[in-house]
Amino acid sequence: MKGSTLLPKVGLRGFTPRTRGGGDVAKKKVTRDLFLARIHNLPEIQRKCRGKELSLDVCFYLFGKSSLTGRAGKDLDNLLKIVLDTLPDYMDKLKTERGLSLIEEDNDH
């Protein structure tokens, strides 16, 4: 995409975002914290991303060594939603749980 910002490659191999059971914010926190542990220049990335179109290349290994089985482990739209919900300033409607602050908000809230 011309004029878009491509986020740096961040590998979360061996991790499958939980898409069912438990609280949504708790699942987002686990995913966010894994990203934070692997992104060492977050303030720089935030400056580059804010107010710009972003391009994400997300790859899930559906038949890998995930301990999750059945539909909950392979529901692509829910897997992607957990990842995308970590990008805004906040990951919850009450704005109490910080996200990665790469975008202001998504239209889901």
C-alpha positions as CSV (number, residue, x, y, z in Angstrom):
1,M,0.0,0.0,0.0
2,K,1.4,3.3,-1.0
3,G,1.8,5.7,2.0
4,S,1.0,3.0,4.6
5,T,3.2,2.0,7.5
6,L,4.2,-1.7,7.8
7,L,4.6,-2.8,11.4
8,P,7.8,-4.6,12.2
9,K,7.9,-8.4,12.2
10,V,6.9,-9.7,15.6
11,G,6.8,-13.5,16.0
12,L,4.6,-15.1,18.6
13,R,5.3,-18.7,17.6
14,G,3.9,-21.3,19.9
15,F,1.2,-18.9,21.1
16,T,-2.4,-19.2,20.1
17,P,-4.7,-16.3,21.2
18,R,-7.6,-17.7,23.2
19,T,-10.9,-16.9,21.4
20,R,-13.3,-18.6,23.8
21,G,-13.8,-18.8,27.5
22,G,-12.7,-16.3,30.0
23,G,-12.9,-12.5,29.8
24,D,-12.1,-10.7,26.5
25,V,-9.9,-8.1,28.2
26,A,-7.9,-10.8,29.9
27,K,-7.2,-12.5,26.5
28,K,-6.2,-9.2,25.0
29,K,-3.8,-8.5,27.9
30,V,-2.0,-11.8,27.3
31,T,-1.6,-11.0,23.6
32,R,-0.6,-7.3,24.3
33,D,2.0,-8.4,26.9
34,L,3.6,-10.8,24.5
35,F,3.8,-8.1,21.9
36,L,5.3,-5.7,24.4
37,A,8.0,-8.3,25.4
38,R,9.1,-8.5,21.7
39,I,8.8,-4.9,20.6
40,H,11.8,-2.9,21.9
41,N,11.2,0.4,20.1
42,L,7.4,0.9,20.8
43,P,7.5,4.7,21.2
44,E,9.2,5.0,17.7
45,I,6.7,2.7,16.2
46,Q,3.8,4.6,17.8
47,R,5.1,7.8,16.3
48,K,5.3,6.2,12.8
49,C,1.8,4.7,13.0
50,R,-0.4,7.3,14.5
51,G,-2.7,8.9,12.0
52,K,-1.5,6.8,9.1
53,E,-2.8,3.8,7.3
54,L,-1.3,0.6,8.6
55,S,-0.6,-2.6,6.8
56,L,-0.5,-5.8,8.8
57,D,0.7,-9.2,7.6
58,V,-0.6,-11.8,10.1
59,C,0.1,-15.5,9.7
60,F,-1.5,-18.2,11.9
61,Y,-0.2,-21.7,11.8
62,L,-3.4,-23.6,12.2
63,F,-2.0,-27.1,12.1
64,G,1.0,-26.5,14.2
65,K,1.8,-27.5,17.8
66,S,-1.1,-25.5,19.4
67,S,-2.6,-27.1,22.4
68,L,-6.0,-25.7,21.5
69,T,-8.3,-28.1,19.7
70,G,-11.5,-27.8,17.8
71,R,-13.1,-24.7,16.5
72,A,-11.9,-22.4,19.3
73,G,-8.3,-23.0,18.1
74,K,-8.9,-22.4,14.4
75,D,-11.5,-19.6,14.2
76,L,-9.6,-17.1,12.1
77,D,-11.9,-14.1,12.5
78,N,-11.7,-14.4,16.3
79,L,-7.9,-15.1,16.2
80,L,-7.4,-12.0,14.2
81,K,-9.8,-9.9,16.3
82,I,-7.7,-10.6,19.5
83,V,-4.6,-9.3,17.7
84,L,-6.3,-6.3,16.2
85,D,-7.9,-5.3,19.5
86,T,-4.5,-4.8,21.0
87,L,-3.6,-2.0,18.6
88,P,-5.8,0.9,19.9
89,D,-5.0,3.2,22.9
90,Y,-7.4,1.1,25.0
91,M,-8.6,-2.5,24.8
92,D,-11.8,-2.0,26.7
93,K,-14.9,0.2,26.5
94,L,-14.3,1.8,29.9
95,K,-10.8,2.8,28.7
96,T,-9.0,1.3,31.8
97,E,-6.7,-1.2,30.0
98,R,-4.1,0.3,27.8
99,G,-3.4,-1.2,24.4
100,L,-0.3,-0.7,22.2
101,S,-1.4,2.8,21.1
102,L,-0.6,2.2,17.5
103,I,-4.0,3.6,16.4
104,E,-6.4,5.8,18.3
105,E,-9.3,3.4,18.3
106,D,-11.0,0.9,16.1
107,N,-14.6,1.3,14.9
108,D,-15.6,-1.8,17.0
109,H,-16.1,0.2,20.3
